Amino acid sequence: MSEEIKALPSFGEAVRVWLRIGCLSFGGPAGQIALLHREVVDDRRWISDKRFLHALNFCTLLPGPEAQQLATYLGWLMHGARGGLAAGALFVIPGALVMLALSIVYATLGTVPWIAAVFFCLKSAVLVLVLEAVLRIGRRALKGSLAWGLAAVAFVALFFFGVPFPVVVLTAGLIGFLRPESFAGGAHGAAKDGPMALIDAALDADPGLVQSRAASARRAGLICLALWLVPVLALLPFGGVFADVAWFFSKMAVVTFGGAYAVLAYAAQEAVQGYHWLSAPEMLAGLGLAETTPGPLILVLQFVGFLAGYRGAGGVVGGVLTSALTLWVTFMPCFAYVFLGAPLIERLAGNRALSGALAEVTAGVVGVIANLAVWFALHTLFNQTVPLRAAGAAFDAPVLASLDAWAAVIALLAAVVLIVLKQGVLRTLGVCVAASVALHFGLGAI
């Protein structure tokens, strides 16, 4: 075993980091990608910027929650299939446990206004994380005026004209594929002001490392496919709420291109109007819970699954069972997609046309993150927005009089702690939680 491979963090050390990320992964995909980047690229130099973005580009093209799939991909790079399983599972489990507890409270006790007080600060703090991610990833990922221009065009297309996410990403990828020379970058592990990232050094020292892990990844991917499909096929003949949950959320796992926000409109319509599992206000309450708890935003589907079982399969026990089933059929395919595709994507990393395509997917992703940041800012800092139409564009504009002054204060505090004082994610969230509690219980402001 080469010295570079020996220098990789141990599996136990990586598990502790993946658990930390899972517990702090607030803010939807943009905030979670920013957290992953900070933890494994900036703070620990496990993975280079370029390899991180290469993995992100691939995961962006997959159905399902891209941040969770990115964690799975990075875990696989570090420690093979077991590393991918650990990283992907720990990204979901903390938030799923919190969401299950909140779902039980919501179903048994009615509305939970205390959640707004306890988690009020998180949206404002995460807004700063997302904005910082746009700046940091944009500076490092966008090389040249064409890449910056495509990122800007992607943002305009998404925010002002509502162009579907897959169209934006695939168009950017096609441009990069046809003009790969415009987006050439340096070596994966190259660092401007530091040593080569650990996994990149290991792969340079042992070019066959990815290939040696490919067979186990394919096996793991096929096993995950079987673990996903067998329960679904077994439940369908019996009908009832369990079969409906298994079928509906399995469909979600296949067609969820475009990120969580693109999926939620369809999921909400079907769950509310088609299956009548919950009401529209309850769907919004579930989305609020998902936005203020760690884990993928798509955990709102777990809330929907819980209420389906709670009302259709015998109370809390039925809700817990359908909640677990929802998680299973939602995330098991995500592992399969990554394990089956990642070895090929890594093997083709040196392909000029593919690298150009994925580099421009990065430009599209920067535009997507910027779009989410603006969307997040509108709905965090303002209590009201109004739809505007002009010159073919349609977008939400803030009602300035509805500015939430306390949300702005928390966001400013987060910016000072994170960006000015450079105190990191955990300390930033801690300071903001303390400030929010003081405002709520001391001043009654929130």
C-alpha positions in Angstrom: 0.0 0.0 0.0 1.5 3.4 -1.0 2.2 6.1 1.5 -0.5 8.3 -0.2 -3.2 5.7 0.4 -2.0 5.2 4.0 -2.4 9.0 4.5 -6.1 8.8 3.7 -8.3 9.3 6.8 -9.4 6.1 8.5 -12.9 4.8 7.9 -13.8 5.7 11.5 -12.5 9.2 11.1 -14.5 9.6 7.9 -17.7 8.3 9.6 -17.4 10.9 12.3 -17.1 13.6 9.7 -20.1 12.2 7.7 -22.2 12.2 10.8 -21.2 15.7 11.6 -22.2 16.8 8.1 -25.5 14.9 8.5 -26.3 16.7 11.7 -25.5 20.1 10.3 -26.9 19.8 6.8 -29.5 22.5 7.0 -30.6 24.7 4.1 -31.6 22.5 1.3 -29.3 21.4 -1.5 -27.4 24.6 -1.9 -26.6 24.9 1.8 -25.7 21.2 2.0 -23.4 21.4 -1.0 -21.7 24.4 0.6 -21.3 22.5 3.9 -19.8 19.4 2.1 -17.4 21.7 0.2 -16.3 23.4 3.3 -15.8 20.2 5.3 -14.0 18.0 2.7 -12.3 20.6 0.5 -11.6 23.7 2.5 -11.1 22.4 6.0 -9.6 18.9 5.5 -8.3 18.9 1.9 -9.5 15.3 1.5 -10.7 16.1 -2.1 -9.7 18.8 -4.6 -12.0 21.5 -5.9 -12.0 20.0 -9.4 -12.7 16.4 -8.3 -15.5 17.7 -6.0 -17.1 19.6 -8.8 -16.6 16.7 -11.2 -18.6 14.5 -8.7 -21.2 17.3 -8.2 -21.8 17.7 -11.9 -22.6 14.0 -12.3 -24.9 13.9 -9.2 -26.7 17.0 -10.6 -27.7 15.0 -13.6 -29.2 12.1 -11.5 -32.8 11.9 -10.2 -33.0 12.4 -6.5 -31.4 14.7 -3.9 -28.0 15.7 -5.4 -26.4 16.6 -2.1 -27.0 13.2 -0.6 -25.8 11.5 -3.7 -22.7 13.8 -3.7 -21.9 12.6 -0.1 -22.3 9.0 -1.3 -20.0 9.6 -4.2 -17.3 11.3 -2.0 -17.6 8.5 0.6 -17.1 5.9 -2.2 -14.0 7.7 -3.4 -12.5 7.7 0.0 -13.3 4.2 1.2 -15.1 2.2 -1.5 -18.7 0.9 -1.3 -18.8 0.9 2.5 -17.6 4.5 2.5 -20.4 5.5 0.1 -23.0 3.7 2.2 -21.8 5.3 5.4 -21.6 8.8 3.9 -25.0 8.6 2.2 -26.8 7.0 5.1 -25.4 9.4 7.7 -26.4 12.3 5.5 -30.0 11.2 5.9 -30.4 9.5 9.2 -30.1 12.4 11.6 -32.6 14.5 9.7 -34.9 11.5 9.2 -35.0 10.9 13.0 -35.8 14.5 13.7 -38.5 14.6 11.0 -40.1 11.4 12.4 -40.2 13.0 15.8 -41.7 16.2 14.5 -44.2 14.3 12.4 -45.4 12.4 15.4 -45.8 15.6 17.4 -47.6 17.3 14.5 -50.0 14.4 14.0 -50.8 13.8 17.7 -50.7 17.4 19.1 -51.7 19.5 16.1 -49.8 22.6 15.1 -46.3 23.1 16.7 -45.7 26.8 16.9 -42.7 26.3 19.1 -40.8 24.9 16.1 -40.8 28.4 14.5 -39.2 29.9 17.6 -36.6 27.2 18.1 -35.6 27.0 14.4 -36.3 30.6 13.3 -32.6 31.4 13.2 -31.7 28.5 10.9 -33.2 29.9 7.8 -31.5 33.2 8.2 -28.1 31.6 9.0 -28.4 29.1 6.2 -29.1 31.9 3.8 -25.7 33.3 4.5 -24.1 29.8 4.0 -25.8 29.6 0.6 -24.7 33.1 -0.5 -21.2 32.3 0.6 -21.3 29.1 -1.4 -22.3 30.9 -4.6 -19.3 33.2 -4.2 -16.8 30.6 -3.2 -17.8 27.9 -5.7 -18.2 30.5 -8.4 -14.7 31.9 -7.9 -13.1 28.5 -8.0 -15.3 26.7 -10.6 -15.9 29.3 -13.3 -12.8 29.7 -15.5 -13.2 32.3 -18.3 -15.8 34.7 -19.4 -17.9 32.0 -21.2 -18.3 30.0 -18.0 -19.3 33.1 -16.1 -21.7 34.1 -18.9 -23.3 30.6 -18.9 -23.8 30.8 -15.1 -25.5 34.2 -15.5 -27.7 32.9 -18.3 -28.6 29.8 -16.2 -29.7 32.1 -13.3 -31.7 34.4 -15.6 -33.4 31.4 -17.3 -34.4 29.8 -14.0 -35.4 32.8 -12.0 -36.9 35.1 -14.5 -38.3 32.7 -17.2 -38.9 29.5 -15.3 -37.0 27.3 -17.7 -37.0 23.7 -16.4 -33.9 22.8 -14.5 -33.0 19.8 -16.8 -33.1 22.0 -19.9 -30.7 24.5 -18.3 -28.2 21.8 -17.2 -28.3 19.7 -20.3 -27.9 22.8 -22.5 -24.9 23.9 -20.6 -23.5 20.4 -20.8 -24.0 20.3 -24.6 -22.2 23.6 -25.0 -19.2 22.2 -23.0 -19.3 19.0 -24.9 -19.1 20.8 -28.3 -16.4 23.3 -27.1 -14.3 21.4 -24.5 -11.2 23.5 -25.2 -13.0 26.5 -23.7 -13.3 24.9 -20.3 -10.0 23.1 -19.8 -8.8 23.0 -16.3 -5.7 21.9 -14.3 -5.0 18.7 -12.6 -7.5 17.3 -10.2 -5.4 17.7 -7.2 -3.7 20.9 -8.0 -4.0 23.5 -5.2 -3.0 27.2 -5.5 -1.8 27.6 -2.0 -1.6 24.1 -0.4 -0.7 20.5 -0.7 -2.5 18.1 -3.1 -5.8 16.8 -1.7 -5.4 13.4 -0.1 -7.7 11.3 -2.4 -6.1 13.0 -5.5 -2.6 12.1 -4.2 -3.7 8.5 -3.6 -5.3 8.2 -7.1 -2.2 9.7 -8.7 0.0 7.2 -6.8 -2.3 4.3 -7.7 -4.1 5.0 -11.0 -5.8 1.6 -10.6 -7.5 2.4 -7.3 -10.8 3.4 -8.9 -10.8 0.3 -11.1 -10.1 -1.9 -8.0 -13.2 -0.4 -6.3 -15.4 -0.5 -9.4 -16.5 -4.2 -9.1 -17.6 -3.8 -5.5 -19.4 -0.6 -6.4 -21.3 -2.4 -9.2 -22.3 -5.2 -6.8 -23.4 -2.7 -4.2 -25.5 -0.9 -6.9 -27.2 -4.0 -8.1 -27.9 -5.0 -4.4 -29.4 -1.6 -3.8 -31.6 -1.9 -6.9 -32.9 -5.3 -5.6 -33.5 -4.0 -2.1 -35.5 -1.2 -3.6 -37.6 -3.2 -6.1 -38.3 -6.4 -4.2 -40.4 -4.8 -1.4 -42.3 -2.7 -3.9 -43.1 -5.7 -6.0 -44.1 -7.7 -3.0 -46.5 -5.0 -1.7 -48.2 -4.0 -4.9 -50.5 -7.1 -5.2 -52.0 -6.4 -1.7 -53.0 -2.8 -2.4 -53.8 -0.4 0.4 -51.8 2.5 1.8 -48.5 0.6 2.0 -48.7 -0.4 -1.7 -49.7 3.2 -2.6 -46.8 4.7 -0.6 -44.3 2.2 -2.1 -45.5 2.9 -5.7 -45.9 6.6 -5.4 -42.5 7.4 -3.8 -40.7 4.9 -6.0 -42.0 6.9 -9.0 -40.6 10.0 -7.2 -37.2 8.4 -7.0 -37.2 7.9 -10.8 -38.6 11.2 -12.1 -37.1 13.6 -9.6 -34.9 15.5 -12.0 -34.4 19.1 -11.3 -33.8 19.1 -7.5 -36.1 19.1 -4.6 -38.0 22.3 -5.4 -38.8 21.1 -8.9 -40.2 17.8 -7.4 -42.2 19.2 -4.6 -44.9 20.8 -6.8 -45.7 17.5 -8.4 -45.5 15.6 -5.1 -47.7 18.0 -3.4 -50.4 17.9 -6.1 -50.5 14.1 -6.2 -50.4 13.6 -2.4 -53.0 16.3 -1.7 -55.4 16.0 -4.7 -54.7 12.5 -5.9 -54.3 10.4 -2.7 -55.8 12.8 -0.2 -53.2 11.9 2.4 -53.0 15.5 3.7 -54.2 19.0 3.0 -52.4 21.8 1.2 -51.7 23.7 4.4 -50.3 20.5 5.9 -48.0 20.1 2.9 -46.7 23.6 3.5 -46.2 22.8 7.2 -44.2 19.7 6.2 -42.1 21.8 3.9 -41.4 24.2 6.7 -40.3 21.3 8.9 -38.0 20.0 6.2 -36.4 23.4 5.6 -35.6 23.8 9.3 -34.2 20.4 10.1 -31.0 18.8 8.9 -31.0 16.4 5.9 -32.2 16.7 2.3 -35.2 18.9 1.7 -36.9 15.9 0.1 -37.4 14.6 3.6 -40.7 16.4 3.3 -41.8 13.2 1.5 -41.2 11.4 4.8 -43.7 13.7 6.5 -46.2 13.0 3.7 -45.6 9.2 4.1 -46.1 9.4 7.8 -49.4 11.1 7.6 -50.5 8.6 4.9 -49.9 5.8 7.3 -51.1 7.6 10.4 -54.5 8.2 8.8 -54.7 5.1 6.7 -52.9 2.3 8.6 -53.7 2.7 12.2 -52.2 5.7 14.0 -48.6 6.2 15.1 -47.4 2.7 14.4 -48.8 2.8 10.9 -47.2 6.2 10.4 -43.8 5.0 11.5 -44.0 2.0 9.2 -45.0 4.1 6.1 -42.4 6.7 7.1 -39.7 4.0 7.0 -41.1 2.7 3.8 -41.0 6.1 2.2 -37.4 6.6 3.2 -36.4 3.2 1.9 -37.9 3.6 -1.6 -36.8 7.2 -1.8 -33.1 6.8 -1.0 -32.2 3.2 -1.9 -32.3 4.1 -5.6 -30.0 7.0 -4.9 -27.3 4.6 -3.7 -27.8 2.5 -6.8 -27.4 5.4 -9.2 -24.2 6.5 -7.7 -22.6 3.1 -7.3 -23.4 2.1 -10.8 -22.4 5.4 -12.4 -19.5 6.8 -10.4 -16.8 4.3 -11.5 -17.5 5.1 -15.1 -17.5 8.8 -14.5 -14.2 8.6 -12.7 -12.7 6.5 -15.4 -13.7 9.0 -18.0 -12.5 12.0 -16.0 -9.7 12.6 -18.5 -12.0 12.5 -21.5 -11.8 16.0 -23.0 -15.3 16.2 -24.4 -16.9 14.7 -21.2 -14.8 17.0 -19.0 -15.9 20.0 -21.0 -19.5 18.9 -20.7 -19.3 18.4 -17.0 -17.4 21.7 -16.6 -20.3 23.6 -18.1 -22.7 21.6 -16.0 -20.8 23.3 -13.1 -21.5 26.7 -14.6 -25.2 25.7 -14.8 -25.0 24.5 -11.2 -23.6 27.9 -10.0 -26.5 29.5 -11.7 -28.9 27.1 -10.0 -27.3 27.7 -6.6 -27.6 31.5 -7.2 -31.3 31.0 -8.1 -31.9 29.1 -4.9 -30.0 31.7 -2.9 -32.3 34.5 -4.3 -35.4 32.3 -3.8 -34.3 31.6 -0.2 -33.5 35.3 0.5 -37.0 36.3 -0.8 -38.8 33.8 1.4 -36.5 34.3 4.5 -36.2 38.1 4.7 -39.7 39.0 3.4 -43.1 37.8 4.6 -44.8 38.7 1.3 -43.9 38.5 -2.4 -45.9 39.5 -5.5 -45.7 37.9 -8.9 -44.5 40.3 -11.7 -44.6 39.8 -15.4 -42.6 41.9 -17.9 -41.2 41.2 -21.4 -42.0 37.5 -21.2 -40.4 37.1 -17.8 -42.4 36.0 -14.7 -40.9 36.2 -11.2 -41.6 36.9 -7.6 -40.6 40.3 -6.2 -40.4 41.2 -2.5 -42.9 43.5 -0.9 -40.4 45.8 0.8 -42.8 46.7 3.6 -42.9 43.1 4.6 -39.2 42.9 5.5 -38.7 40.7 8.6 -36.3 42.8 10.5 -35.4 40.1 13.0 -34.6 37.6 10.2 -32.4 40.3 8.7 -30.6 40.8 12.1 -30.0 37.1 12.4 -28.7 36.9 8.8 -26.4 39.8 9.4 -25.1 38.2 12.6 -24.5 35.0 10.7 -22.5 36.9 8.0 -20.3 38.5 10.7 -19.6 35.3 12.5 -19.1 33.1 9.3 -17.5 35.5 6.8 -15.9 38.3 8.9 -14.8 36.3 11.9 -14.4 33.0 10.0 -15.8 30.9 12.8 -17.1 28.0 10.8 -20.6 26.5 10.4 -21.1 24.9 13.8 -20.2 28.0 15.8 -22.2 30.2 13.4 -25.3 28.1 13.9 -24.7 28.1 17.7 -24.4 31.8 18.0 -27.5 32.3 15.8 -29.6 29.8 17.9 -28.6 31.6 21.1 -29.6 35.0 19.6 -32.9 33.6 18.4 -33.7 32.1 21.8 -32.8 35.4 23.4 -35.0 37.3 21.0 -38.0 35.0 21.5 -37.9 34.4 25.3 -36.3 37.7 26.3 -37.9 40.2 24.0 -40.8 38.3 22.6 -39.6 39.5 19.2 -40.0 36.2 17.3 
